[in-house]
Amino acid sequence: MKTLCLLALATVACAQNSVEVVKQPAPDKALIFQITIPASRAAVWRAFTTSDGLSTWLTPGAVVELRNGGEWTAHFPGGKTGGGTILSFVPQEELTLSALAPEQFPTVRQQRTTAKFQFIANGDATIVRLVQTGWRGGEEWDKAYDYLARGNAQLLEMLRRRFTSGPIDWAKEWDLPRK
């Protein structure tokens, strides 16, 4: 039985990146992500918790109001938004959001999940761990779960890329005209 439980927590290795993804079906459904970022915990924290920092890897014009109830929002081309509301934080250790799902999942977007990011110093690097909980039952919830298993892995890979290749050049990334 233990073997079956371990198999149920099968780790999905994303071939194109270095993010570990675990789809935990029970007892409490969760998505668990982990990646090692080649930067100090202070640098990774700034990249996550300031508007300027978030804009270097997630999307230009990102907004972070680092306070309980504050905004942590990415504004994407075409008027789409992602992110959520800050529920709590412990400086340089943890950031917890009431997370917005993408627009194609309106019920999940309205009811939200909880996304808890942990920042763990590991020598000259930082382990970022994301545990996303609050999943409910139903077809839309299942589709959002699968979508975000991929999407949040991509998000964390963008963070790693920011520290391996430098801040993202958004005009080049999105093929936008330069100002």
Contacts in CASP RR format, 6 or more apart in sequence:
PFRMAT RR
TARGET T0000
AUTHOR 0000-0000-0000
METHOD contacts of the structure
MODEL  1
MKTLCLLALATVACAQNSVEVVKQPAPDKALIFQITIPASRAAVWRAFTT
SDGLSTWLTPGAVVELRNGGEWTAHFPGGKTGGGTILSFVPQEELTLSAL
APEQFPTVRQQRTTAKFQFIANGDATIVRLVQTGWRGGEEWDKAYDYLAR
GNAQLLEMLRRRFTSGPIDWAKEWDLPRK
8 25 0 8 1.000
8 26 0 8 1.000
9 22 0 8 1.000
9 23 0 8 1.000
9 24 0 8 1.000
9 25 0 8 1.000
10 22 0 8 1.000
10 23 0 8 1.000
11 20 0 8 1.000
11 21 0 8 1.000
11 22 0 8 1.000
12 21 0 8 1.000
12 22 0 8 1.000
12 23 0 8 1.000
12 149 0 8 1.000
13 20 0 8 1.000
13 21 0 8 1.000
14 21 0 8 1.000
14 150 0 8 1.000
14 153 0 8 1.000
14 157 0 8 1.000
16 157 0 8 1.000
17 35 0 8 1.000
17 153 0 8 1.000
17 154 0 8 1.000
17 156 0 8 1.000
17 157 0 8 1.000
17 160 0 8 1.000
18 35 0 8 1.000
18 36 0 8 1.000
18 157 0 8 1.000
18 160 0 8 1.000
19 33 0 8 1.000
19 34 0 8 1.000
19 35 0 8 1.000
19 153 0 8 1.000
19 156 0 8 1.000
19 157 0 8 1.000
19 160 0 8 1.000
20 33 0 8 1.000
20 34 0 8 1.000
20 35 0 8 1.000
21 31 0 8 1.000
21 32 0 8 1.000
21 33 0 8 1.000
21 149 0 8 1.000
21 152 0 8 1.000
21 153 0 8 1.000
22 30 0 8 1.000
22 31 0 8 1.000
22 32 0 8 1.000
22 33 0 8 1.000
23 31 0 8 1.000
23 145 0 8 1.000
23 149 0 8 1.000
24 30 0 8 1.000
24 31 0 8 1.000
24 32 0 8 1.000
28 133 0 8 1.000
28 134 0 8 1.000
29 133 0 8 1.000
29 134 0 8 1.000
29 135 0 8 1.000
29 145 0 8 1.000
30 131 0 8 1.000
30 132 0 8 1.000
30 133 0 8 1.000
30 134 0 8 1.000
30 135 0 8 1.000
31 130 0 8 1.000
31 131 0 8 1.000
31 132 0 8 1.000
31 135 0 8 1.000
31 145 0 8 1.000
31 148 0 8 1.000
31 149 0 8 1.000
31 152 0 8 1.000
32 129 0 8 1.000
32 130 0 8 1.000
32 131 0 8 1.000
32 132 0 8 1.000
33 128 0 8 1.000
33 129 0 8 1.000
33 130 0 8 1.000
33 131 0 8 1.000
33 132 0 8 1.000
33 152 0 8 1.000
33 153 0 8 1.000
33 156 0 8 1.000
34 127 0 8 1.000
34 128 0 8 1.000
34 129 0 8 1.000
34 130 0 8 1.000
35 127 0 8 1.000
35 128 0 8 1.000
35 156 0 8 1.000
35 157 0 8 1.000
35 159 0 8 1.000
35 160 0 8 1.000
36 122 0 8 1.000
36 125 0 8 1.000
36 126 0 8 1.000
36 127 0 8 1.000
36 128 0 8 1.000
36 160 0 8 1.000
37 44 0 8 1.000
37 125 0 8 1.000
37 126 0 8 1.000
37 127 0 8 1.000
37 128 0 8 1.000
37 159 0 8 1.000
37 160 0 8 1.000
37 163 0 8 1.000
38 124 0 8 1.000
38 125 0 8 1.000
38 160 0 8 1.000
38 163 0 8 1.000
38 164 0 8 1.000
39 47 0 8 1.000
39 124 0 8 1.000
39 125 0 8 1.000
39 126 0 8 1.000
39 163 0 8 1.000
40 121 0 8 1.000
40 124 0 8 1.000
40 126 0 8 1.000
41 92 0 8 1.000
41 119 0 8 1.000
41 120 0 8 1.000
41 121 0 8 1.000
41 126 0 8 1.000
42 92 0 8 1.000
43 126 0 8 1.000
43 163 0 8 1.000
44 119 0 8 1.000
44 126 0 8 1.000
44 128 0 8 1.000
44 159 0 8 1.000
44 163 0 8 1.000
45 91 0 8 1.000
45 92 0 8 1.000
45 119 0 8 1.000
46 53 0 8 1.000
47 53 0 8 1.000
47 54 0 8 1.000
47 56 0 8 1.000
47 57 0 8 1.000
47 159 0 8 1.000
47 162 0 8 1.000
47 163 0 8 1.000
48 54 0 8 1.000
48 64 0 8 1.000
48 95 0 8 1.000
48 117 0 8 1.000
48 119 0 8 1.000
48 159 0 8 1.000
49 64 0 8 1.000
49 66 0 8 1.000
49 89 0 8 1.000
49 95 0 8 1.000
50 64 0 8 1.000
50 66 0 8 1.000
51 61 0 8 1.000
51 62 0 8 1.000
51 63 0 8 1.000
51 64 0 8 1.000
53 62 0 8 1.000
53 64 0 8 1.000
54 62 0 8 1.000
54 63 0 8 1.000
54 64 0 8 1.000
54 72 0 8 1.000
54 74 0 8 1.000
55 61 0 8 1.000
55 62 0 8 1.000
56 162 0 8 1.000
56 166 0 8 1.000
56 167 0 8 1.000
56 168 0 8 1.000
57 158 0 8 1.000
57 159 0 8 1.000
57 161 0 8 1.000
57 162 0 8 1.000
57 167 0 8 1.000
57 168 0 8 1.000
58 74 0 8 1.000
58 155 0 8 1.000
58 158 0 8 1.000
58 159 0 8 1.000
59 74 0 8 1.000
59 75 0 8 1.000
59 76 0 8 1.000
59 170 0 8 1.000
60 75 0 8 1.000
60 170 0 8 1.000
61 75 0 8 1.000
62 73 0 8 1.000
62 74 0 8 1.000
62 75 0 8 1.000
63 71 0 8 1.000
63 72 0 8 1.000
63 73 0 8 1.000
63 75 0 8 1.000
64 71 0 8 1.000
64 72 0 8 1.000
64 73 0 8 1.000
65 71 0 8 1.000
65 72 0 8 1.000
65 86 0 8 1.000
66 86 0 8 1.000
66 89 0 8 1.000
67 86 0 8 1.000
68 86 0 8 1.000
68 87 0 8 1.000
68 88 0 8 1.000
68 89 0 8 1.000
69 85 0 8 1.000
69 86 0 8 1.000
69 87 0 8 1.000
70 85 0 8 1.000
70 86 0 8 1.000
71 84 0 8 1.000
71 85 0 8 1.000
71 86 0 8 1.000
72 83 0 8 1.000
72 84 0 8 1.000
72 85 0 8 1.000
72 86 0 8 1.000
72 95 0 8 1.000
72 97 0 8 1.000
73 81 0 8 1.000
73 82 0 8 1.000
73 83 0 8 1.000
73 84 0 8 1.000
74 81 0 8 1.000
74 82 0 8 1.000
74 83 0 8 1.000
75 81 0 8 1.000
76 82 0 8 1.000
77 174 0 8 1.000
77 176 0 8 1.000
80 102 0 8 1.000
80 103 0 8 1.000
81 100 0 8 1.000
82 100 0 8 1.000
82 102 0 8 1.000
83 97 0 8 1.000
83 99 0 8 1.000
83 100 0 8 1.000
84 97 0 8 1.000
84 98 0 8 1.000
84 99 0 8 1.000
84 100 0 8 1.000
84 112 0 8 1.000
85 97 0 8 1.000
85 98 0 8 1.000
86 95 0 8 1.000
86 96 0 8 1.000
86 97 0 8 1.000
87 96 0 8 1.000
87 97 0 8 1.000
87 98 0 8 1.000
87 114 0 8 1.000
88 94 0 8 1.000
88 95 0 8 1.000
88 96 0 8 1.000
89 95 0 8 1.000
89 96 0 8 1.000
92 119 0 8 1.000
93 118 0 8 1.000
93 119 0 8 1.000
94 116 0 8 1.000
94 117 0 8 1.000
94 118 0 8 1.000
94 119 0 8 1.000
95 116 0 8 1.000
95 117 0 8 1.000
95 119 0 8 1.000
96 114 0 8 1.000
96 115 0 8 1.000
96 116 0 8 1.000
96 117 0 8 1.000
97 114 0 8 1.000
97 115 0 8 1.000
97 116 0 8 1.000
97 117 0 8 1.000
98 112 0 8 1.000
98 113 0 8 1.000
98 114 0 8 1.000
99 112 0 8 1.000
99 113 0 8 1.000
99 114 0 8 1.000
99 115 0 8 1.000
99 132 0 8 1.000
100 109 0 8 1.000
100 112 0 8 1.000
101 108 0 8 1.000
101 109 0 8 1.000
101 112 0 8 1.000
101 113 0 8 1.000
101 144 0 8 1.000
101 148 0 8 1.000
102 109 0 8 1.000
102 144 0 8 1.000
102 147 0 8 1.000
103 109 0 8 1.000
104 147 0 8 1.000
105 140 0 8 1.000
105 141 0 8 1.000
105 143 0 8 1.000
105 144 0 8 1.000
105 147 0 8 1.000
106 140 0 8 1.000
107 140 0 8 1.000
107 141 0 8 1.000
108 140 0 8 1.000
108 141 0 8 1.000
108 144 0 8 1.000
111 136 0 8 1.000
113 132 0 8 1.000
113 133 0 8 1.000
113 134 0 8 1.000
113 135 0 8 1.000
114 132 0 8 1.000
114 133 0 8 1.000
114 134 0 8 1.000
115 130 0 8 1.000
115 131 0 8 1.000
115 132 0 8 1.000
115 152 0 8 1.000
116 130 0 8 1.000
116 131 0 8 1.000
116 132 0 8 1.000
116 133 0 8 1.000
117 128 0 8 1.000
117 129 0 8 1.000
117 130 0 8 1.000
118 127 0 8 1.000
118 128 0 8 1.000
118 129 0 8 1.000
118 130 0 8 1.000
118 131 0 8 1.000
119 126 0 8 1.000
119 127 0 8 1.000
119 128 0 8 1.000
120 126 0 8 1.000
120 127 0 8 1.000
120 128 0 8 1.000
120 129 0 8 1.000
128 156 0 8 1.000
128 159 0 8 1.000
130 152 0 8 1.000
130 156 0 8 1.000
132 148 0 8 1.000
132 152 0 8 1.000
135 141 0 8 1.000
135 145 0 8 1.000
158 168 0 8 1.000
161 168 0 8 1.000
162 168 0 8 1.000
170 176 0 8 1.000
171 177 0 8 1.000
171 178 0 8 1.000
171 179 0 8 1.000
END
